[in-house]
Amino acid sequence: MSEMAPLPGITAQDGFAWRLSVFYAAFFVYAGITLPFLPVWLASKGLAAAEIGIVLAAPMLVRPFAVPAAARLADRFAALREALVAISMASVAGLIMLAFADRFATILAALAIASVFVTPIVPLADAYALRGLGERRRAYGPVRLWGSVSFIAASLAGGVALSFAGAGNLIWTLVVVQTVATASAMTLVPLSERSRLKRQPTAGPSLWKHPMFIAVLAASSLIQASHSVMYGFGTLLWTANGLDGPAVGALWSMGVVAEIVLFAFAGRVVPSVGATGLVVLGGLGGLLRWAVMACDPPAIALPLLQCLHALSYGATHLGTMTFLAGVAGQGRHATAQGDYAAVQGAVFALTMGLSGAMVDRFDGAAYAGMAMMAAAGTAIAIVARRACGWSDRP
């Protein structure tokens, strides 16, 4: 796909890909700091563990409502880039509000408001990317990988910055980082006129009448949510088994590096395997990964298991993004991304809540439940692919 000529009237040398790469890199610095270190800031504000859990659930609860609304507005007014800039600016204002909150209730309210604007950013960016890169016959993976690279860098640098600046100043770091991401959004290349529908309702039947759309959303959401035990409790389980901080950090990095390698070769992998084929491959990778993790494997096996992140997350993500780009049609890219983000967020929130209870009762054997989820997602994708006879190769 990356070797094909751009569509007529569009040039591949207009800076679209590298500007988008910069935006992904800038925003995922925010994600790379927030995921591991926001709980540290919350603790520095005096919140108890139960209160921290409630606050961290706010973005998951907001996501199923905020993302579809933002996506439909972006499609309704054919303004993907403009919507991306607007919500990025609003997210900075929300984070500033959060910086001045100092009690549980005000922090919870401020984070919920900020999440209204932060959570749609990646789905809108993916919709914008898939549309613009498709017109230029460029692969999505090699552009998206820069987000993963910056996520690793931010996670590593965040710990160093935390030791120098202190946990109390972390939120202002996020404000600065998101301001930079907003500035990079303003440099994005506008989509071509062929991508824009001037304030008209989207044509065609609802995506929810498409059986494969429902199947892929269900399959991908189950496979991605099967990461809940790893994301929420992987570090705790590893340290309980005697691994030290540097070893745990290295294991997390290995998973993202494996994902980056897959994204780098996406231009060759996607046409060869196909969109729903990648979802199936991702589910099988997740099934193998979590089934072995449930058996308390020796530490020497963990690096190889972490490399399966390229399949359980990377292949599932690439396959889903490619499928949504193909099934959405003109004017519904953001809507498709928004609906997927909403379903995935809801499944993830439910699974994350259940994961805590499972880990409390079964410790590392809780991964067996994640293997079952991955298996269910894989089965849905296989059955739907055969039943619908869907051809999804670019």
ZIZI-V383814 format. One record per run of one state. SS is the DSSP state (H for helix, E for strand, L for the rest). FROM is the first residue (numbers start at 0). TO is the last residue. If there is no record, write none. Layout:
ss = {SS:SS}
from = {FROM:FROM}
to = {TO:TO}
This chain:
ss = {L:H:L:H:L:H:L:H:L:H:L:H:L:H:L:H:L:H:L:H:L:H:L:H:L:H:L:H:L:H:L:H:L:H:L}
from = {0:15:44:48:76:79:99:103:118:119:135:140:165:166:186:192:195:206:209:210:225:227:240:244:264:265:273:274:293:298:307:308:328:332:388}
to = {14:43:47:75:78:98:102:117:118:134:139:164:165:185:191:194:205:208:209:224:226:239:243:263:264:272:273:292:297:306:307:327:331:387:393}
